[in-house]
């Protein structure tokens, strides 16, 4: 299998555009959460250590999707990797705060700042 759809590399960071995972803007139980897990897992197995998940086009995430984000972070740590979030929509950012996931994920609104954070 080649690099998953929606993935690009910039400055040693694999940027995953989650619009390829959540084609309808939703990360929910089923295909979209499985696709998130598969893509992140593939990248980590391929040796990527810096992952930036671009959530620009994601406007809904359920508990299964949140669980996959948490599991992806745990798996990344086991592979000596880091996952950060980019362009988290206000409604999802609120949910991240409510579930306290904002304390485990760094979130950025600007891609250059997000990329720079991996090396500062």
ZIHU-V841217 format. One record per residue. RES is the residue in one small letter. PSI is psi as a letter, one per 20 degrees, with the letter a starting at -180 (none if undefined). Layout:
# ZIHU-V841217
res | psi
RES | PSI
RES | PSI
This chain:
# ZIHU-V841217
res | psi
x | p
x | a
x | p
x | q
x | q
x | j
x | p
x | q
x | p
x | p
x | k
x | j
x | p
x | o
x | o
x | o
x | o
x | i
x | h
x | h
x | g
x | m
x | h
x | j
x | j
x | p
x | o
x | r
x | p
x | b
x | g
x | g
x | h
x | g
x | g
x | g
x | g
x | g
x | g
x | g
x | g
x | g
x | g
x | g
x | h
x | i
x | j
x | p
x | i
x | o
x | p
x | o
x | o
x | o
x | k
x | g
x | j
x | o
x | j
x | p
x | p
x | a
x | h
x | g
x | g
x | g
x | h
x | h
x | g
x | g
x | h
x | g
x | g
x | g
x | g
x | g
x | g
x | h
x | j
x | k
x | r
x | p
x | p
x | r
x | q
x | q
x | l
x | p
x | q
x | g
x | h
x | h
x | g
x | g
x | g
x | h
x | g
x | h
x | j
x | j
x | i
x | i
x | i
x | i
x | p
x | p
x | p
x | q
x | i
x | p
x | g
x | g
x | g
x | g
x | g
x | h
x | h
x | i
x | j
x | none
